[in-house]
Amino acid sequence: MSSQTSKREQLRRKRQEEKRKKLITFSIIVVAVIALIGLAAFLPRLFNRNTSYDAVEGFYLGGPDAPVTVVEFSRYTCSHCKTFAETMEEDFIADYVNTGKVYFRYVNLASGTEGLQNAGEASYCAAEQNKFFEYKPYLFTYAYEEGSFTTEKLINYAKSANLDVDAFSACLEADTFKDAYLGDQNYAQSVGIPGTPSFLVNDEIVFASELIQKVEEYLQQDS
C-alpha cells in the first residue's frame, strides 16, 4: 500500500514539475513578445522625431537674420556629442531656432579614420538634398558598429531617412565631397575649438552645459 502511495506521490510531483516548466516557458515567451512589440514601437520614434526643420539649407537651420548665431562642432564617434544630439538638440531647435532667435550651423569634424571620412562625405551628400538633419541620427546610432560607415551602409541609412537614394549614391560615387572635411577641420582650428562637442555662440566658444545660458545672455543684450 505504501509503495503504491509513494508511486502516486512521485507521479503527482512529476506532473506538477512539468506544469511549472510549461508556465515558466510560457511566461518567457510572453515577456519576449512584449519586448519585441515595445522595440518595434520605439525604433520609429528614434528616427522619426517630431522635430520640425522650418528653414534648412545644407548644414544650416533657421534664418541668417537671427540675433544669435550658434555653430556646433561635433563628431559621430564622440559620446558627449551623441548625448547632445539625442537629448538636447530637439528642444534647442524648437525653442531657439524655429522661433527665430538662433541661426544654427552644424560642423562635423570627420578627421581620424577612413570610416569617419566616409561619414563626413555622406553628410555633405545628405546636406546637398537639405536632408542632413534627418540623416544625422543614423550616423550617431550606428557609429560604434563595425563597418558602419561603408558605402553600402551609408546608402542604407539614406534610404531609411527617405533621401533621394539615386542622387545620394551618385554623389558618393562621384567623390564630390571626398575632401570637404578638410575645410571643416581648418575652420575648427582657425577659431580655436578645443574638442567636441563645442559651440561657437556669436564667436564665443562654450560647451554644451553652457550653451543655453550663453544664448540667453546674448538674447537679453539684443532686447
C-alpha positions as CSV (number, residue, x, y, z in Angstrom):
1,M,0.0,0.0,0.0
2,S,2.7,2.4,1.0
3,S,4.6,1.5,-2.2
4,Q,1.6,2.5,-4.4
5,T,1.1,5.7,-2.4
6,S,4.8,6.6,-3.0
7,K,4.5,6.0,-6.7
8,R,1.3,8.1,-6.9
9,E,3.1,10.9,-5.0
10,Q,6.1,10.7,-7.4
11,L,3.7,10.9,-10.4
12,R,1.9,13.9,-8.8
13,R,5.2,15.7,-8.2
14,K,6.3,15.0,-11.8
15,R,3.1,16.4,-13.2
16,Q,3.5,19.5,-11.1
17,E,7.0,20.0,-12.2
18,E,6.0,19.7,-15.8
19,K,3.3,22.2,-15.3
20,R,5.7,24.6,-13.6
21,K,8.2,24.3,-16.5
22,K,5.5,24.9,-19.1
23,L,4.3,28.0,-17.1
24,I,7.9,29.4,-17.0
25,T,8.4,28.8,-20.7
26,F,5.0,30.5,-21.5
27,S,6.0,33.5,-19.3
28,I,9.3,33.9,-21.0
29,I,7.6,33.8,-24.4
30,V,5.1,36.4,-23.3
31,V,7.8,38.7,-22.0
32,A,9.8,38.3,-25.2
33,V,6.8,39.2,-27.3
34,I,6.1,42.3,-25.2
35,A,9.7,43.4,-25.5
36,L,9.7,43.0,-29.3
37,I,6.4,44.9,-29.6
38,G,7.9,47.7,-27.4
39,L,11.1,47.8,-29.6
40,A,9.1,47.9,-32.8
41,A,7.2,50.9,-31.3
42,F,10.3,52.6,-30.1
43,L,12.6,52.4,-33.1
44,P,10.3,54.5,-35.4
45,R,10.2,57.2,-32.8
46,L,14.0,57.1,-32.5
47,F,14.5,58.0,-36.2
48,N,11.3,59.9,-36.9
49,R,11.2,62.6,-34.3
50,N,8.7,65.4,-34.3
51,T,11.4,68.0,-34.8
52,S,10.4,70.5,-37.5
53,Y,13.1,72.0,-39.7
54,D,11.4,75.1,-40.9
55,A,14.3,76.6,-42.7
56,V,17.0,74.3,-43.9
57,E,20.0,75.0,-46.2
58,G,22.7,72.3,-46.1
59,F,24.1,72.3,-42.6
60,Y,22.2,75.4,-41.6
61,L,18.9,75.8,-39.8
62,G,16.8,79.0,-39.2
63,G,17.2,82.5,-40.5
64,P,20.5,84.2,-41.0
65,D,19.0,87.4,-39.6
66,A,18.5,85.8,-36.1
67,P,20.1,87.8,-33.3
68,V,22.3,84.9,-32.2
69,T,24.4,82.5,-34.3
70,V,25.4,79.1,-32.9
71,V,27.8,76.8,-34.6
72,E,28.1,73.3,-33.2
73,F,31.3,71.4,-33.7
74,S,30.7,67.6,-33.4
75,R,31.9,64.2,-34.2
76,Y,29.9,61.0,-34.8
77,T,32.1,58.9,-32.5
78,C,32.0,61.4,-29.7
79,S,29.8,60.1,-26.9
80,H,29.0,63.5,-25.5
81,C,28.1,64.7,-29.0
82,K,25.7,61.8,-29.3
83,T,24.2,62.7,-25.9
84,F,23.6,66.3,-27.0
85,A,22.1,65.2,-30.3
86,E,19.7,62.7,-28.7
87,T,18.7,64.6,-25.5
88,M,19.1,68.4,-26.1
89,E,19.2,69.2,-29.8
90,E,15.5,68.7,-30.5
91,D,14.4,71.1,-27.7
92,F,17.1,73.6,-28.7
93,I,15.9,73.7,-32.3
94,A,12.3,74.0,-31.2
95,D,12.9,76.7,-28.6
96,Y,15.5,78.8,-30.3
97,V,15.9,78.1,-34.0
98,N,12.3,77.6,-35.0
99,T,11.4,80.7,-33.0
100,G,13.8,82.9,-35.0
101,K,16.2,83.5,-32.1
102,V,19.1,81.4,-33.3
103,Y,20.7,80.8,-36.7
104,F,22.3,77.3,-36.3
105,R,25.1,75.6,-38.2
106,Y,26.4,72.0,-37.7
107,V,30.1,71.3,-38.4
108,N,31.1,67.6,-38.4
109,L,34.8,67.0,-37.7
110,A,35.4,63.9,-39.8
111,S,39.2,63.6,-39.5
112,G,40.7,60.5,-38.0
113,T,39.6,57.2,-39.6
114,E,38.5,56.3,-43.1
115,G,35.1,55.5,-41.7
116,L,34.7,59.0,-40.3
117,Q,35.8,60.5,-43.5
118,N,33.2,58.4,-45.4
119,A,30.5,59.5,-43.0
120,G,31.7,63.1,-43.5
121,E,31.4,62.8,-47.2
122,A,27.9,61.2,-46.8
123,S,26.9,64.1,-44.6
124,Y,27.6,66.5,-47.4
125,C,25.7,64.4,-49.9
126,A,22.7,64.4,-47.5
127,A,23.1,68.2,-46.9
128,E,23.0,68.7,-50.7
129,Q,19.4,67.5,-50.5
130,N,18.8,69.6,-47.4
131,K,18.2,66.3,-45.5
132,F,21.3,66.3,-43.3
133,F,19.4,66.7,-40.1
134,E,17.2,63.7,-41.0
135,Y,20.3,61.7,-41.9
136,K,22.5,62.5,-38.9
137,P,20.7,60.4,-36.3
138,Y,21.6,57.2,-38.2
139,L,25.3,58.1,-38.2
140,F,25.3,58.6,-34.4
141,T,23.2,55.5,-33.8
142,Y,25.5,53.1,-35.7
143,A,28.9,54.9,-35.3
144,Y,30.3,52.2,-33.0
145,E,29.3,49.2,-35.0
146,E,32.0,47.6,-37.1
147,G,31.7,48.5,-40.7
148,S,29.0,51.0,-40.0
149,F,30.4,53.6,-42.4
150,T,30.9,51.5,-45.5
151,T,29.3,52.9,-48.7
152,E,26.6,50.2,-48.6
153,K,25.6,51.1,-45.0
154,L,25.7,54.8,-45.7
155,I,23.3,54.3,-48.7
156,N,21.0,52.1,-46.5
157,Y,20.8,55.0,-43.9
158,A,19.9,57.3,-46.8
159,K,17.1,55.0,-47.8
160,S,15.8,54.8,-44.2
161,A,15.9,58.6,-43.9
162,N,13.9,59.0,-47.1
163,L,16.5,60.7,-49.1
164,D,16.7,60.5,-52.9
165,V,18.9,57.4,-52.9
166,D,19.9,57.5,-56.5
167,A,21.1,61.1,-56.1
168,F,22.8,60.2,-52.9
169,S,24.6,57.2,-54.4
170,A,25.7,59.2,-57.4
171,C,27.1,61.9,-55.0
172,L,29.2,59.3,-53.1
173,E,30.3,57.6,-56.3
174,A,31.5,61.0,-57.8
175,D,33.5,61.8,-54.7
176,T,32.3,65.3,-54.9
177,F,32.8,65.9,-51.2
178,K,35.5,63.5,-50.5
179,D,37.9,66.1,-49.1
180,A,35.2,68.6,-47.8
181,Y,36.0,67.6,-44.2
182,L,39.4,69.3,-44.5
183,G,37.7,72.7,-44.8
184,D,35.6,71.9,-41.6
185,Q,38.8,70.8,-39.8
186,N,40.6,74.0,-40.8
187,Y,37.7,76.1,-39.7
188,A,37.6,74.5,-36.3
189,Q,41.3,75.1,-35.9
190,S,41.1,78.7,-37.0
191,V,38.6,79.6,-34.3
192,G,40.4,77.5,-31.6
193,I,37.9,74.7,-31.0
194,P,39.3,72.7,-28.1
195,G,37.3,69.5,-28.7
196,T,33.8,68.1,-29.3
197,P,31.1,69.0,-28.7
198,S,31.9,72.7,-28.6
199,F,29.7,75.6,-29.7
200,L,30.5,79.0,-31.1
201,V,27.9,81.4,-29.8
202,N,28.3,84.7,-31.6
203,D,32.1,83.9,-31.9
204,E,32.4,82.9,-28.3
205,I,33.4,79.2,-27.5
206,V,31.2,77.4,-25.0
207,F,30.5,73.8,-24.0
208,A,27.1,72.1,-24.1
209,S,26.4,72.8,-20.4
210,E,26.9,76.5,-21.0
211,L,25.0,76.8,-24.3
212,I,21.6,77.8,-23.2
213,Q,22.9,80.3,-20.6
214,K,25.2,82.0,-23.2
215,V,22.4,82.1,-25.8
216,E,20.1,83.7,-23.3
217,E,22.8,86.3,-22.4
218,Y,23.1,87.4,-26.0
219,L,19.3,87.5,-26.4
220,Q,19.0,89.8,-23.4
221,Q,21.7,92.1,-24.8
222,D,19.7,92.2,-28.1
223,S,16.4,93.0,-26.5
